[in-house]
């Protein structure tokens, strides 16, 4: 899908029943780098647990293992929700995917 505006993105998320949140309310980055390890002056989004428990959320998806760890440390009472750690959208993660056994197997069976 080509989404041309913020409103189109919001409409799609609402249509599909997808909510987006962040465990970090605010932070700063070392030299503008994107790695989770370069974050400092972190203020945690402690309202996230209330939003999740008051909603019809069924599954939680995380953009990195580190974010999943932070979430579980902050909100251990929400451990019972099914959780999936997605591949990070970073370039470093994209380069590492081709070495994963499940990717290699998939690639062998899907030459095109």
N, C-alpha and C positions, 0 to 999 in steps of 0.2 A: 504494500500500500504506500502510496505517496501522500503523506499528510502535509498540507501546505501552511498550516497555522497552529498556534497553540490551542485554539478552540477546537480544531479538528482532532487533535490528540486527546483533549479532554472528552470530547464526544465519543470517540472510539473506546476509551477506557471505561466510561460510564456504560456504554452499550454492552461491553464484555464483562462488566462487573469486576473491574480491576482497580484496586487502590494502590497508591504509591506513598511510601513513607521513608523516613531516614532515621537511623538510631542517633545520628549526630544532628543537634540543633544548630550549632555553629562551631567553626574551627578555623584555624589558619594552617597554611601549608609551607613547608620549608622550600624556599626558592621556587614556589609555584609548581612543584612536582606533583604527580597524580597518585603516587603510591600511598596506601593506607599508613605505611610506616613513617611517612613524612608529615603526618598531621600532628598539630600541637594546639594548645589552648582549646581543648575540646570541651564543649558544653553538650551534655547528653540530652536527647529528646525523651524525657521521662514521661511525657504524656502519651507516648506511643502505646503503652500497655493498655491504657484505658480505651483508646480508640479501637484497638484490636478486640478487646473483650466485649465492647458494646456493639460491635459490628457483626455482620454475617460472614466474616472472614473464615475460610476453610483451610487455606494453605498459605505458607509463608515462603517467599523466594528471596534469596540473598545474592548480591552481586559479587561477593567474595567470601572465602572461608573466614577471613578476619572479621567481617561484618557479622557473620553468623555467630562467631565467638563472643563478640561484644554484646550482641542481642541476648544470648543465653546467660551471660554474666549479669546483665542489667535486669533481665526479666526471666528468672528461672521458673517462675510460675506458669510461663507460656510454653514450656518444653513440650507439652502434649500436642501442640499444633504440628501437622506434617510440614516438614521443612526441606527445601531444595536449595542447594548452592549452585547458582548458575556460573557459567564461565564468565570471567571478567571481560568487559569490552576493551580492555587495554591491549596495546600492540604486543606487549610481552606475553600476555596470556594467549593471544592468537598464534604467536610463534610456537608456543609450547603444546598446543592442542594436537599438532600433527605427530607428536611423539607418543601420545596416549594410546595404549593398546586397543581401546574401544574404537578410536578413530581409525587406526591402521586396519582393523578388521572391517569396519564399515567401508573404508576406501577400497579394500580388496573386492568387496561384494558390490560396489557401486562405481564402476570405472567411469561412467559418464557423469 
